[in-house]
Structure formats: C-alpha cells, structure tokens
C-alpha cells in the first residue's frame, strides 16, 4: 500500500511540475496536512467522550443489561453458541459499541468473540458458520449514532452534522439485514 501512495505522490508532483502548478500543489499539501491535524484532534475529543460513555455503561452494568436483552435474538442468529456464553456476551458488546458508532471500542469485543469461537472450533483450518455470520454482520456495521462521522462533519464545519443519523440508520439496517440474510443463505449452500 505504501508503494501505491508513493507512486501517486510522485505522479502528482511530476504532473504539477509539467503543468507549472508546483506552488499551488505544495500549498494544497500543506493546507490538507493542517486540516488532517484539526480533524484528528476533534476525533480525539468525540472518541474520548463516547469511550467514556461506554466505560460508564460497562461499569454500571448497562452493557450487561443490554447484552442480556439481545442474548435471545443472538442465540437465534448463532444457534451453535448456546454453550459459549462468553462469545455471545462479546458479540452483544461488539454490536452495542458498533450501534453507537464506536468502531474502535467494538474491535476488542469482536476479537474476543472470534477467539472464543475459534477455541470451540473443532476444525481450526476453517471458520465456523457463526464466525462467518458474525464477520458479515460486523462488516455491515449497524449504527444508530454514527459518532465518528458526526465528529468529522462537525470538524469540517457542517452546520447540522446530526442530519445524517436517519439516513445512516436506514442504510446500516439494510446492510445488517442483507449481511445476515446472505450469510444464512450461503450457510445452507456451503455445508
């Protein structure tokens, strides 16, 4: 990937030299670098806030309560995990964090869930149906509050960055249902 970026930068500089637009290109590079730092700083704030909220929810037992609420539907989606309570709990926590738009907070729960499922996997070379289903729905990224996107839009000066909540909810719900549907369909095809 680094080679691709180096190639693109060199091509850009070459074209800027040929077109005589090197000062504008350098100016655009510097302004973009400054904007990247501004966005990163605003993301630090929003991520710290939401990670704090998740930590409070976890310490207060709210995440456990949510985990218990969605455990029954999750057992219908992952029927072979009835014996693996730790994996179901981590899946619930992963889905909860993703729903709040906290992909970074969701990742450790997702990794733990996969490790738990792999530990119970009889054939270590192949992923189980539950692992594939979890990967599919996790990749779909169901979100109720896209916190990171709102932070980026806010950092870029958008007047009402929260207006993307409804469209995001619609799109991620469709993606989640589609991922679940195709995962279960392909589960029957590739036994």
Secondary structure as UniProt FT lines:
FT   HELIX           2..19
FT   HELIX           22..60
FT   HELIX           62..77
FT   HELIX           79..81
FT   TURN            82..83
FT   HELIX           85..99
FT   TURN            100..101
FT   HELIX           103..120
FT   TURN            124..125
FT   HELIX           129..140
FT   HELIX           147..155
FT   TURN            156..157
FT   TURN            159..160
FT   HELIX           161..163
FT   HELIX           164..189
//
